[in-house]
Amino acid sequence: MAWHNIVTSIDIGSSKIRTIIWYFDEQSNRDNYSIIWVWIASSNAIRKWNILDMEEFKNNLDKSLEEAEKMAWEQIVWAYISFNSSTLEVIKNKWVVAVIWWEINEEDIERAIDMSRSGVDLPNKEILKVIPEEFIVDIEEWVKNPVWMSARKLEVISNIFSMNANVLSNIRKAVTDIWIEIYDIYPNLLSNSEWILTKRQKELWVVCIDIGASVTGISVFEEWNLIFSSIIPIWWDSVTNDIALWLRTSTQVAEKLKIDHAELWLEFREDYVDEEMNLSQLNIWEEGSLSLLYLSKIATARYEEIFYFIREELKKVWKDGMLPEWAVCVWWWAKVRWFVSLWKKVLKLPTFIWLPINNNDYCDASINDPVFASVLWTMILSNKYSQTPKFFSFNLWWFFKSIARVFKKILP
């Protein structure tokens, strides 16, 4: 196993930091890769995607990487980073360039995309990715790949992903301070839909929804193109806060109630008989009993509000109830019981919950859980579109940084 084929992906969230170490066989097939180890660590220094404590944030990152290195027996020197942020913004821009030799080549496409990137004014923002939505070759629209087409001018409509420059700078500083080089950064808003949606789904209109701990990401596709992306400031932690508030209990107990005992839409089930549960089963310091029907009403009300804001975003592109090829849900919050029924009732869309595929050809670790979705997206997207660094081009600076990181962990 060549050590330069060992790749690391880190997904930074407001509640958890997920690290995945994987290996690909470059000689046989770049798509032939295996997961060596995955690890989840707590993220206690980020709230609503503001870093509240830089030192604590670096400790959380270092702990996640340290445990992954111990189990995988690999030294992490560089990594791909992914996250969603409330400061993430997606805008559209159009630009036209002249075709020099009357035949479009790769340089013309790159020049058009670069010009669309530089032609926007984003104060206090830094551009992460520029994704072309469509190309217009002279007067021919909806062109997917104009390479080798004859034309006098090439027009591109791009989706530009940007975020707050200060937040991004702090993330880079924290990762660099623990002796890890960032090779590339992917917003989850982009990476999730690029991987989990099929070409057929993207052709027939589909929405991919990712409700995280601090933000909710929405991506809508039509005719293979990303036509709309949005970040809304509402999240599944709000359900936990509601349960804690109404039951006057701790957020830890409320989280257990949400995951293990909450069922949505119970009040509409005619055959349901209400039950009482003793809160002391969850925590010895808790007293009293709880009606599961009352718990269901609290959780259902908040989820209906989340779905309402999602519908409002879909109305902006006239796609409310107009997506024949499913609404694809990701993340582990989708495992709440009767979630699909409530989703269909409120959004009026067919629903599909995406799960990572687990087979011998795909990975060596058990990852058949939506909790690993985002970090898997980054792994696969980086393997598909990015050029992996070649470590035989020796980097003296990062060599010494790696040695210093080792001594930092050994010395008391």
C-alpha positions, 0 to 999 in steps of 0.5 A, a space after each residue: 500500500 503506497 502511503 501517498 495513496 492514503 487520503 483523508 477527508 474531514 467534515 466539520 460540523 457544529 455538533 460533530 467532526 467526522 474523519 475518514 481515512 481511505 485508500 485508492 489504487 491509482 494503478 488499477 482504477 482510481 474508482 477502486 478505493 477502500 475505507 480504512 477507518 472512520 471516526 467521530 469526535 465532538 465539536 464543542 466550539 462552534 455555534 451557528 458557524 461562529 467559532 467561539 473558542 479557537 483553542 477548543 476548536 483546535 483540540 476537537 480537530 486534533 482529537 478526531 485526527 489523533 484517534 483516526 491515526 491510532 486506529 488506521 496506523 497512518 500519519 495524516 499530513 494533509 486532508 480535504 475539508 467539507 462543511 456547511 455554513 450559515 455564511 455560505 451564499 450562492 449567486 449566479 453570474 453570466 459572462 461572454 468570451 470570444 472564441 479565438 480559433 472558432 472552435 471551443 477548447 478547454 482553455 476557452 471554457 476555463 477562461 469563461 469560468 474564470 471571467 465569471 468568477 472575477 466579474 462579481 463583487 463580494 465584499 468580505 466574501 471568499 469564493 470557494 467553488 464556481 460551478 457552470 450551470 449551462 453554456 450558450 454557444 452563439 444562440 444555442 442554449 442549454 449546452 452541457 459540454 461545448 468542447 470542439 463546437 464551432 462558435 464565435 462566442 461562448 457564454 457561461 452561466 455559473 453558480 458561485 459558492 462563497 462564504 464569509 472570509 473571516 470564518 474561512 480564514 479561522 478554519 484554515 488557521 485552526 487546521 494549519 495550527 495542528 500541522 495539517 495541510 488543506 488540499 481543497 475545501 468542498 461545501 456540503 451544499 455542493 458535494 452531497 448533491 453531486 454524488 448521491 443524485 443520479 443522472 436520471 434524477 437530475 434530468 427530471 427535477 429533484 431537490 436534495 435537502 440536508 438538515 444539519 445541526 446549525 443550517 439547512 442546505 437545499 439544492 435543486 436540479 433540472 435538466 442535469 443542471 444545478 438551478 438553485 441552491 440555498 442555506 436557511 438558518 433553521 436546523 434539527 437542534 431546534 427540535 432538541 431545544 423545544 423538547 428541553 424547553 417544554 419538558 423543562 429538562 436538560 438538552 442531553 435528555 431531550 436529545 435521547 428523547 428525540 432520537 429514541 422515543 419521538 415519533 412524528 404524526 402520532 395524533 393523526 393515527 387512529 389506532 394509536 394508544 397513548 403511553 407514559 414513560 418514566 423520565 428516570 429511565 433516561 437520567 436518575 436525576 429526572 422525575 415524573 412521567 412523559 406522554 409520548 403523544 405530547 412528545 410527538 406534538 412537540 417534535 412534529 410542530 418543529 419539523 413542520 416548521 422546517 418543512 414549511 421554510 423548505 417549501 418557501 425556498 422551493 417557491 422561489 424557483 416555482 418548484 413547490 410540489 413540482 418535483 417528479 423525481 423525489 425529494 432526497 433526504 440525507 443525514 441521521 435526523 431522517 431516521 426519526 420514526 414516521 418522518 417520511 409520512 410527515 414529509 410527504 404530507 407537508 411537502 407534497 413530494 415523493 420522499 427518499 432517504 439516502 443511505 451510504 452503500 456498504 459492500 465489499 467492493 466499496 469499503 472495508 468499514 461499516 458506514 451504512 448510516 446517514 451520519 457518515 453521508 457528508 464525509 463520504 460525499 467529500 471523499 468521493 467528490 475529491 477522488 473524482 474531480 481533484 488531483 491527488 497530491 504526489 508526495 514524491 515531490 518532496 515538501 521540506 516544510 511539511 516534512 518538518 511540520 509532520 515531525 513536530 506534530 509527532 513530537 508534540 503528541 509524544 512529549 508531555 
